[in-house]
Amino acid sequence: MLIKRRKHIVPELNTTSTADISFMLLTFFLVTTSMDVDRGLVRQLPPLDNDKEQTIDATEVSRENTMDFKLTDSGTLLLNDKPIATKNLRLKIADFIRRRPTQHVIYVNPDPAASYNAYFQLEDEIMAAYNSVRNEMAQRHYHRPYAALNEKQRNHVRDLCPQHISETYNTTVATPASDSQKPQPPSATTANNKEGGKR
């Protein structure tokens, strides 16, 4: 008597759409993944000291035309030596610039131990205030937003509302002085922002 053995059929795995699925997953992760973007600040460094005589246009600015920001090591923001909250800070700076578009200076004095997040937050608020005022001027003169202007029109708006930001960087740490020693002023480097290059 012959016994027939059953043949076991192994099912095949269809891999035709594997490439399509992989491509779709790759596209999904590329679209949904957030990537860190380097942020830069436009600053113009002071001129180098040399033996040649340099001509610098100096303009006296009254105290009422200045805003003096100080950032402490604990992250506290001071405006003219008084604590100020970051809420509505952009509107306050924009109103200050709007009332004196060409005759103003904004001083920024961060402590060396201050956090970068607090420093960038202050810088972002200042730049947003400038952009707001310039956008208003662009609408008034050209009936278009500042971003839609050509280069010549943007230069005109920049002349009407230039950026006057002076930053001071303290590079020394205060040490206790004896009675016979007078405290020395901290060394500082000032960067005036006049649409210069990136630092």
C-alpha positions in Angstrom: 0.0 0.0 0.0 1.5 3.3 -1.1 1.1 6.3 1.2 1.2 9.6 -0.5 2.9 12.4 1.4 1.4 15.7 1.4 3.4 18.5 0.1 3.6 21.5 2.4 3.4 24.8 0.5 5.3 27.6 2.1 3.5 30.9 1.5 5.6 33.6 -0.1 6.0 37.0 1.4 5.2 39.7 -1.1 8.0 42.3 -0.8 6.9 44.4 -3.8 5.7 47.4 -1.8 8.5 47.3 0.8 10.5 50.0 -1.0 7.4 52.2 -1.3 6.7 51.9 2.4 10.3 52.7 3.3 10.2 55.7 1.1 6.9 56.9 2.7 8.3 56.4 6.2 11.5 58.3 5.3 9.5 61.2 3.9 7.3 61.2 7.0 10.2 61.5 9.4 11.9 64.2 7.2 8.8 66.3 7.3 7.9 65.9 10.9 11.3 66.0 12.5 12.4 69.5 13.7 16.0 70.5 13.0 18.0 73.0 15.0 18.7 76.1 13.0 21.7 78.4 13.9 20.6 81.9 14.8 22.8 84.8 14.1 22.7 88.4 15.2 23.7 91.3 12.9 26.3 93.3 14.6 29.2 95.6 13.7 32.2 95.4 15.9 34.1 98.5 16.9 37.1 99.5 14.8 40.5 98.2 15.8 42.9 100.4 17.7 45.9 101.4 15.6 48.3 104.3 15.2 46.4 105.9 12.4 44.0 108.6 13.2 40.4 107.5 12.8 37.4 109.7 12.3 34.3 108.6 14.2 31.0 110.4 13.9 30.0 111.0 17.5 26.5 112.2 18.4 25.5 113.2 21.9 22.3 111.6 23.0 20.2 112.8 25.9 19.2 110.4 28.6 15.6 110.6 27.7 16.4 109.2 24.2 18.1 106.1 25.6 17.0 102.7 26.9 19.5 101.0 29.2 18.9 97.3 29.5 20.9 95.2 32.0 20.8 91.4 32.3 21.9 90.1 35.6 23.6 86.7 36.3 20.3 85.4 37.7 18.4 86.3 34.5 16.7 89.4 35.9 16.1 92.1 33.2 16.6 95.7 34.3 15.5 98.8 32.4 17.2 102.0 33.6 18.1 100.0 36.8 14.5 99.0 37.5 13.2 95.4 37.1 11.0 94.9 34.1 8.9 91.9 32.9 9.3 90.6 29.4 5.6 90.8 28.9 4.7 93.7 26.5 8.4 94.5 26.3 8.2 94.6 22.5 5.4 97.2 22.5 7.3 99.3 25.0 10.5 99.3 22.8 8.5 99.9 19.6 6.8 102.9 21.2 10.1 104.3 22.3 11.6 103.9 18.8 8.4 105.3 17.2 8.7 108.6 19.1 12.3 109.2 18.2 13.2 107.0 15.1 16.6 108.6 14.4 17.6 110.1 17.8 17.8 107.1 20.1 20.2 104.5 21.5 19.3 101.2 23.1 22.0 100.0 25.4 22.3 96.3 26.2 24.6 95.2 29.1 24.5 91.5 29.8 26.3 90.0 32.7 28.9 87.4 31.7 27.1 84.8 33.8 23.7 85.5 32.2 22.0 82.7 30.3 22.0 82.8 26.5 18.3 82.1 26.4 17.6 85.3 28.4 20.0 87.2 26.2 18.5 86.0 22.9 15.0 86.6 24.2 15.9 90.3 24.8 17.5 90.6 21.4 14.5 89.0 19.7 12.2 91.5 21.4 14.4 94.4 20.3 14.6 93.2 16.7 10.8 92.5 16.6 10.2 96.1 17.8 12.4 97.5 15.0 10.6 95.4 12.4 7.2 96.6 13.7 8.2 100.2 13.4 9.8 99.8 10.0 6.7 97.9 8.8 4.5 100.9 9.8 6.8 103.3 8.0 6.8 101.1 4.9 3.0 101.0 4.9 2.9 104.8 5.3 5.4 105.6 2.5 4.9 102.8 0.1 1.6 101.2 1.1 3.3 97.8 1.3 4.8 95.8 4.2 8.5 96.1 4.7 9.2 92.6 3.5 7.7 93.4 0.1 9.9 96.4 -0.6 12.8 96.4 -3.0 16.3 97.1 -1.9 16.1 100.9 -2.6 12.9 101.3 -0.6 14.2 99.2 2.3 17.3 101.4 2.5 15.1 104.5 2.6 13.1 103.0 5.5 16.3 102.0 7.3 17.5 105.6 7.0 14.2 106.8 8.5 14.5 104.2 11.3 18.1 103.1 11.8 19.1 100.5 14.4 21.1 102.1 17.2 22.0 99.3 19.6 25.1 99.5 21.8 26.2 96.4 23.5 28.7 96.2 26.3 30.4 93.0 27.3 32.1 92.9 30.7 35.1 90.6 30.6 36.4 90.9 34.1 35.2 89.4 37.4 34.9 91.8 40.3 37.3 91.0 43.2 37.3 92.4 46.7 39.5 95.5 47.0 41.4 96.5 50.1 41.1 99.9 51.7 44.3 101.0 50.0 43.2 99.8 46.6 40.7 101.6 44.4 38.3 99.4 42.4 39.1 99.4 38.7 36.4 99.7 36.1 35.6 96.5 34.2 36.9 96.2 30.7 34.3 96.3 28.1 33.8 95.9 24.4 31.0 97.8 22.7 29.4 96.7 19.4 27.2 99.3 17.7 24.5 97.8 15.4 24.3 99.7 12.2 23.2 97.0 9.8 26.7 95.6 9.9 28.0 92.1 9.5 27.2 89.0 11.6 29.2 88.3 14.6 
